[in-house]
Amino acid sequence: MAFSRPTGKHRAPNRLTRRTASVAGVATLATAGVIGTLASPAMAEGPEVPAAQQTRLDRTIFVEDTVADRISAQATAQQHEAARAEARAKAVAKAKAAAKAKAEREREAKAAEQRAARAAARKRLNAFVPPVANSYVSTGYKTGGSLWSSGSHTGIDFHAASGTPVHAVGAGTVVEAGWGGAYGNNIVIKMHDGTYTQYGHLSSIGVSVGQSVTSDQQIALSGATGNATGPHLHFEARSGPDYGSDIDPVAYLRSHGVHV
């Protein structure tokens, strides 16, 4: 197969090819006798390079130079591809790390939110409030008189006009809601700490037996039903659900942080 060097302005001969071409040119001129008179005696007497041998040498150098260029180009391309692959791997690793950090932050935020919700629930469960807002005790505990069948007051009365909102002093479950004889319309709640609270002389009831209530939840409106001389709220604290198990309601509320 014959090889020929591509011509044209787009490919300049490399250094090795130019040198080989120069040698071939000199050999050709020497063979033709053109530079015989210009060369030194030693050069003139030197052995001539046959044209066919010089042509084979030129072709061999050209082929080797082309293969070397291709190998160099392939190596450069492989280096570039390796660099791009490394950059892609770093980008993927960075994205994964960012996603993991985001997920961890979201988990921590959710856990903090859940802890706050549990703390708020515990606070609501343990918090106590007065049964009537912005009021005062008009009749104290164990006050004596003929108004009470036992001879003394078994609870305390809070000053309240008829229709004043009445609130559960703490969280618990309604165990009685309805008519209570001398107490008129009344509600009894079993508190979460095992004690009971009673609310009497109500004009209306807003809860039912078995219902769970939270601290400060409105459960009724005050009134003057039952054995009452005027509208007010009768409030009792009890160790059990029934009449006669009363305990000091002022001390009870104060023990739960309520100022009375």
Secondary structure, DSSP 8 states (H G I E B T S, - for coil): -------STT----HHHHHHHHHHHHHHHHHHTSSTTTS-HHHHHS----HHHHHHHHHHHHHHHHHHHHHHHHHHHHHHHHHHHHHHHHHHHHHHHHHHHHHHHHHHHHHHHHHHHHHHHHHHHH----SSTT--EEE-TT-BSTTSTTSB-SSEEEE--TT-EEE-SSSEEEEEEEE-GGG-EEEEEEETTS-EEEEEEEEEE---TT-EE-TT-EEEEEB--SS-SSSEEEEEEESSSSTT-EE-HHHHHHHTT---
